[in-house]
Structures are given as structure tokens and as C-alpha cells.
Amino acid sequence: MRGWWQDLTDLVLPADCAGCGAPCTALCPRCRATLHGSAARRVRPVPEPAGLPVVHAVAPYAAEVRALLLAHKERGALTLTGALGTALAGAVRASLGADGGAGAHAGADRGAHAGAGSAGWPGRGPVLLVPVPSARWAVRARGHDPVRRMALAAAGELRRTGTAARVAAVLRQRRPVADQAGLDARRRLENLAGALEVSPGGGRLLGAGPVVLVDDLMTTGASLAEAARALREAGRSRPEGRTAVYEAATREGREERRIGAPPGRRESVHSAPENAVPNALRRILHAAVIAAPHDSFEMNRN
């Protein structure tokens, strides 16, 4: 209900820019340019947690970008979802391009951003965006799941510009975790260690294409490292050298979309455990976020 009410309010009442406060616009041209005006770059926290995949971010977490993310996440400024999703899509493209466009496949007539396979991913499936899950209490308190919402918008933007993409919300928390605010890097790692898992049957969704973990923000990298560990751990249940094509489905918003074999068809080279993840996942796991600390951008280091 909160989401629908916020959407209606945003349409009826004038709003100020959530980034800088400019009047009568939810997102002013200057703040939009801050999100979309620069190419995404690789980011690395210091210290870098073990198991962190290659991460790309669009902008430093400061000033207007920080205000925009907080407005969307904590104050339900849902009119920002499209702009934030577009920014996240740029980080996803950069993460795939770091390995030569791994898996960014679409038809030859679908636009300049599409690729046709690569050394990083031998298949031709869609890019799978896996949101880092929020704590259940946080989703209840906010009235929405901001990262999943942005992931769906990013997938839509990728498809619009020629890259086949789907959201696979397969990660979930298997134990409660403390609020990360105020914890240093070491305590964040301890707080999240072993906290995530792939949901039952979720591994089947990951056999269709390259996987990109997505989040709104990276600070210490603890959340992304734990999410990557959960995916890789699920992958260890699959014997080396075996491949399969799965029939799978994922719900995006209110619509069921097929991301595996066509309806009524199932191809399998070998049977696999219910939650198996292809071992190729270890080579094609990337991460993309909208923002990261200024000093984590590689170009800003001495």
C-alpha cells in the first residue's frame, strides 16, 4: 500500500529534487547528469575482503548521489527508480565489458550494446542480475525492496538498449544479521559471514547466462563478498565438467518470464541437484553498484 500511495502522491504533489533540493522537479538535470554523465569504473575497498568479485560503480557516494540513494531507499521516493536503474545498468555493462562483454547477448539487430558470446561465457543466455537481499525487517520498515526495484529497472534498461537481461532474486538471508551502520569493515564481515544462501530451486535460474550481483552501494564490500560466497558455495554441489540447460522461470514484478528453455521443452545433458549452480559461475561472476566511496575508485589512488 505504501508503494501505491507514494506513486500517487508523486504524481499529484510537486516535488523538489531529491539530490540538491531544486524546486518543482524530482530529479534536476544536474543531478541526473551526476548519475548518468560518467562511465562506470572499477572500485576496490581498502581492505578488500576475500572473495569479492570485480565491482564497477557509477559515482562516488557523496553529496547529491548519497541524497538520491537515501531518498529512494529510506523515504520511498519511487520516482527515482527509473533514473537509478539506468545508472545501475551502466555499471552492469561496464562489469561485463571488463571481461570482453561476457554474455551480453542479443540479436544482431538489437543495438550497439549487445554482444554475441565471449571468452568469459560460452553460452548465449541473458545477463542475470542477482540483487543482494535486504533484511526482512528493513523491507517491512521501508515498505519496499529498493535494490530489487532498481534491479528490475536496470534489466528493463538493458533490454531496451539491446542486451538480454533478467532479474533472478535467488539469494535470501538464512539467519538474522545486525544493522551494518556503525560497524567497521572487520565487524561487517563477521556480521554477514554465512548469512546468505541460494533459495531452494534458485540455482536452476543461474544456468542461463552470466551473473552480475547488484546493489545500490558498496562501502566495505562485505555484502557483495558474502553474496558471491553464497553463489559459489551452491556451485560446489555440481560435479566438475558437467553442463545442463535448465527450464526455469523468474517473477519480475507481476509477470512471469521464462529465462530457460521454451515452454514445454526441457533439454538436459546430465541431471543436477535441485539447487545446483554451474561451475562456470566461478569465472563469470561480476558485481555492479551505483555508488562507492570516493577513495575506492582505482583512478583516485596514488
C-alpha positions as CSV (number, residue, x, y, z in Angstrom):
1,M,0.0,0.0,0.0
2,R,2.8,2.4,0.8
3,G,4.3,2.0,-2.7
4,W,1.0,2.7,-4.4
5,W,0.3,5.7,-2.2
6,Q,3.8,7.1,-2.8
7,D,3.4,6.7,-6.5
8,L,0.0,8.6,-6.4
9,T,1.5,11.3,-4.2
10,D,4.4,11.9,-6.5
11,L,2.0,12.4,-9.4
12,V,-0.2,14.9,-7.7
13,L,2.1,16.9,-5.5
14,P,5.0,19.0,-6.7
15,A,8.4,17.7,-5.5
16,D,11.8,19.1,-5.1
17,C,14.9,17.4,-6.4
18,A,15.8,14.6,-4.1
19,G,19.5,15.3,-4.7
20,C,20.0,19.0,-4.4
21,G,16.6,20.4,-3.5
22,A,16.0,22.3,-6.7
23,P,12.3,23.1,-6.8
24,C,9.5,21.5,-8.8
25,T,11.4,18.5,-10.1
26,A,12.0,15.1,-8.6
27,L,15.4,14.9,-10.3
28,C,17.0,18.0,-11.7
29,P,19.2,17.9,-14.9
30,R,22.4,18.5,-12.9
31,C,21.8,15.6,-10.5
32,R,20.7,13.4,-13.4
33,A,24.0,14.1,-15.1
34,T,25.8,13.1,-11.9
35,L,24.2,9.7,-12.2
36,H,24.5,9.2,-16.0
37,G,27.2,11.5,-17.2
38,S,30.3,9.4,-16.4
39,A,31.3,5.9,-17.4
40,A,31.2,3.3,-14.6
41,R,34.6,2.4,-13.2
42,R,36.1,-0.4,-11.2
43,V,36.1,0.1,-7.4
44,R,38.0,-1.7,-4.7
45,P,37.6,-1.1,-1.0
46,V,40.6,-1.0,1.3
47,P,41.0,-3.5,2.8
48,E,39.5,-5.7,0.1
49,P,37.5,-8.7,1.5
50,A,38.4,-12.1,0.3
51,G,36.1,-13.4,-2.4
52,L,35.0,-10.0,-3.6
53,P,34.1,-10.2,-7.3
54,V,35.2,-7.4,-9.7
55,V,32.9,-4.5,-8.9
56,H,32.0,-1.4,-11.0
57,A,30.3,1.7,-9.8
58,V,28.9,4.8,-11.5
59,A,29.6,7.6,-9.0
60,P,31.2,8.4,-5.6
61,Y,28.9,8.0,-2.6
62,A,28.8,11.7,-1.6
63,A,26.6,14.8,-1.9
64,E,23.8,14.5,-4.4
65,V,24.3,10.8,-5.1
66,R,24.1,10.0,-1.4
67,A,20.9,12.1,-1.0
68,L,19.3,10.3,-4.0
69,L,20.0,6.8,-2.8
70,L,18.8,7.6,0.7
71,A,15.6,9.3,-0.7
72,H,14.8,6.2,-2.7
73,K,15.7,3.7,-0.1
74,E,14.5,5.3,3.2
75,R,11.9,7.8,2.1
76,G,10.2,5.9,-0.7
77,A,11.0,8.3,-3.5
78,L,9.9,5.8,-6.1
79,T,10.0,8.3,-9.0
80,L,13.8,7.9,-8.8
81,T,13.7,4.2,-9.6
82,G,14.0,4.7,-13.4
83,A,17.0,7.0,-13.2
84,L,18.7,4.8,-10.6
85,G,18.0,1.7,-12.6
86,T,19.5,3.3,-15.7
87,A,22.6,4.2,-13.8
88,L,22.9,0.6,-12.4
89,A,22.5,-0.7,-16.0
90,G,25.6,1.3,-16.9
91,A,27.6,-0.3,-14.1
92,V,26.4,-3.7,-15.3
93,R,27.5,-3.1,-18.9
94,A,30.9,-2.0,-17.5
95,S,31.3,-5.1,-15.4
96,L,30.6,-7.3,-18.4
97,G,32.8,-5.3,-20.7
98,A,35.7,-5.8,-18.2
99,D,35.8,-9.4,-19.5
100,G,35.1,-8.6,-23.1
101,G,31.4,-8.3,-22.8
102,A,30.8,-11.6,-21.2
103,G,27.4,-12.9,-22.0
104,A,25.9,-9.7,-23.1
105,H,23.9,-11.3,-25.9
106,A,21.1,-10.2,-28.1
107,G,20.2,-10.4,-31.8
108,A,22.4,-8.7,-34.3
109,D,19.7,-6.1,-35.0
110,R,19.2,-5.2,-31.3
111,G,21.7,-2.3,-30.9
112,A,25.2,-1.4,-30.2
113,H,25.3,-2.6,-26.6
114,A,24.6,-6.3,-27.5
115,G,27.3,-8.9,-27.8
116,A,27.4,-12.4,-29.1
117,G,29.1,-14.5,-26.5
118,S,32.7,-14.1,-25.3
119,A,35.6,-15.9,-23.8
120,G,34.1,-15.2,-20.4
121,W,30.8,-17.0,-21.0
122,P,30.4,-19.8,-23.6
123,G,26.7,-19.7,-23.7
124,R,24.1,-17.3,-25.2
125,G,21.8,-16.7,-22.4
126,P,20.6,-13.4,-20.8
127,V,22.6,-11.5,-18.3
128,L,21.2,-12.4,-14.9
129,L,21.0,-9.6,-12.3
130,V,21.0,-11.0,-8.8
131,P,20.0,-8.4,-6.1
132,V,21.8,-8.5,-2.8
133,P,18.9,-9.2,-0.4
134,S,17.9,-6.7,2.3
135,A,16.9,-7.9,5.8
136,R,13.3,-8.7,6.1
137,W,12.8,-6.2,8.8
138,A,14.3,-3.5,6.6
139,V,11.9,-4.3,3.7
140,R,8.9,-4.2,6.1
141,A,10.1,-0.9,7.6
142,R,10.6,0.7,4.2
143,G,7.6,-0.7,2.6
144,H,9.6,-1.8,-0.5
145,D,12.7,-3.6,-1.5
146,P,14.9,-0.8,-3.1
147,V,17.6,-3.0,-4.6
148,R,15.2,-5.4,-6.2
149,R,13.2,-2.4,-7.6
150,M,16.3,-0.9,-9.1
151,A,17.5,-4.3,-10.5
152,L,14.2,-4.6,-12.3
153,A,14.5,-1.1,-13.8
154,A,18.1,-1.9,-14.8
155,A,17.1,-5.1,-16.5
156,G,14.5,-3.2,-18.4
157,E,17.0,-0.6,-19.5
158,L,19.5,-3.2,-20.6
159,R,16.8,-4.9,-22.7
160,R,15.7,-1.6,-24.2
161,T,19.3,-0.9,-25.4
162,G,19.9,-4.4,-26.8
163,T,21.2,-6.6,-24.0
164,A,19.1,-9.5,-23.0
165,A,18.7,-9.3,-19.2
166,R,16.6,-10.8,-16.4
167,V,16.4,-10.5,-12.6
168,A,17.0,-13.6,-10.6
169,A,16.2,-12.9,-7.0
170,V,17.7,-16.2,-5.7
171,L,19.5,-15.0,-2.6
172,R,18.0,-14.9,0.8
173,Q,19.1,-14.4,4.4
174,R,19.2,-17.7,6.4
175,R,19.8,-16.0,9.7
176,P,19.2,-12.6,11.2
177,V,22.0,-10.0,11.0
178,A,22.6,-6.8,12.9
179,D,22.3,-3.4,11.4
180,Q,25.5,-2.7,9.5
181,A,25.5,1.0,10.3
182,G,28.3,1.9,12.6
183,L,30.3,-1.4,12.1
184,D,33.8,-1.3,10.8
185,A,35.0,-3.5,7.9
186,R,36.0,-6.4,10.1
187,R,32.8,-6.4,12.1
188,R,30.7,-6.2,9.0
189,L,32.4,-9.3,7.6
190,E,31.8,-11.1,10.9
191,N,28.2,-9.9,11.0
192,L,27.5,-11.3,7.5
193,A,29.6,-14.4,7.5
194,G,27.4,-17.3,6.4
195,A,24.3,-15.1,6.4
196,L,23.1,-15.7,2.8
197,E,22.1,-18.7,0.8
198,V,20.6,-19.6,-2.5
199,S,16.9,-20.3,-2.1
200,P,15.6,-23.8,-2.8
201,G,15.4,-24.3,-6.6
202,G,17.1,-20.9,-7.1
203,G,20.3,-22.5,-8.5
204,R,18.3,-23.6,-11.6
205,L,17.8,-19.9,-12.6
206,L,21.5,-19.3,-12.7
207,G,22.3,-21.7,-15.5
208,A,21.1,-19.4,-18.3
209,G,23.8,-16.7,-18.5
210,P,26.4,-14.6,-16.8
211,V,25.6,-13.5,-13.3
212,V,26.0,-9.9,-12.0
213,L,25.4,-9.2,-8.4
214,V,23.8,-5.8,-8.0
215,D,23.4,-3.4,-5.0
216,D,22.8,0.3,-4.6
217,L,26.0,0.9,-2.7
218,M,29.3,-0.7,-1.8
219,T,31.2,0.5,1.2
220,T,33.4,-2.2,2.7
221,G,32.4,-4.9,0.2
222,A,31.3,-7.2,2.9
223,S,27.7,-7.7,1.5
224,L,28.9,-8.4,-2.1
225,A,31.6,-10.8,-0.8
226,E,29.1,-12.7,1.2
227,A,26.6,-12.8,-1.7
228,A,29.3,-14.1,-4.0
229,R,30.3,-16.7,-1.4
230,A,26.7,-18.0,-1.3
231,L,26.5,-18.3,-5.0
232,R,29.9,-20.1,-5.3
233,E,29.1,-22.4,-2.4
234,A,25.9,-23.5,-4.2
235,G,28.0,-24.1,-7.3
236,R,30.3,-26.6,-5.5
237,S,27.4,-29.1,-5.3
238,R,27.7,-29.6,-9.0
239,P,30.4,-32.0,-10.3
240,E,33.1,-30.6,-12.5
241,G,32.8,-30.9,-16.2
242,R,29.0,-31.4,-16.3
243,T,26.7,-29.0,-18.1
244,A,23.0,-28.6,-18.3
245,V,20.3,-26.4,-19.8
246,Y,17.5,-25.8,-17.3
247,E,13.9,-24.9,-17.7
248,A,13.4,-22.0,-15.3
249,A,11.2,-19.1,-14.6
250,T,11.6,-15.9,-12.5
251,R,8.9,-13.5,-11.5
252,E,9.7,-9.9,-12.4
253,G,7.1,-7.6,-10.8
254,R,3.7,-9.2,-11.5
255,E,4.7,-11.0,-14.7
256,E,6.2,-14.5,-15.2
257,R,9.0,-14.5,-17.7
258,R,10.8,-17.6,-19.0
259,I,14.6,-17.5,-18.8
260,G,15.4,-21.1,-19.6
261,A,14.2,-23.5,-22.3
262,P,11.0,-22.6,-24.2
263,P,7.7,-23.7,-22.5
264,G,7.1,-27.3,-22.8
265,R,10.7,-28.1,-23.7
266,R,13.5,-29.3,-21.4
267,E,17.0,-30.2,-22.6
268,S,19.4,-31.9,-20.2
269,V,22.8,-33.2,-20.7
270,H,23.1,-34.5,-17.2
271,S,20.7,-34.4,-14.3
272,A,21.7,-32.0,-11.5
273,P,20.8,-31.4,-7.9
274,E,17.8,-29.2,-7.3
275,N,19.9,-26.2,-6.2
276,A,23.0,-26.8,-8.4
277,V,24.8,-23.8,-10.0
278,P,27.1,-24.3,-13.0
279,N,30.8,-24.2,-12.1
280,A,31.3,-21.7,-14.9
281,L,29.7,-19.2,-12.4
282,R,33.1,-19.0,-10.7
283,R,34.5,-17.4,-13.8
284,I,31.7,-15.1,-14.8
285,L,30.6,-13.6,-11.5
286,H,30.6,-9.8,-11.6
287,A,29.2,-7.1,-9.4
288,A,27.7,-3.7,-10.1
289,V,26.6,-0.9,-7.8
290,I,25.5,2.7,-8.3
291,A,27.9,4.3,-5.7
292,A,31.0,3.6,-3.7
293,P,33.4,5.6,-1.5
294,H,35.5,8.1,-3.4
295,D,38.8,6.5,-2.4
296,S,37.7,3.1,-3.7
297,F,37.7,4.2,-7.3
298,E,41.0,3.0,-8.8
299,M,41.8,6.2,-10.7
300,N,41.8,8.1,-7.4
301,R,44.5,6.0,-5.8
302,N,48.2,7.0,-5.7
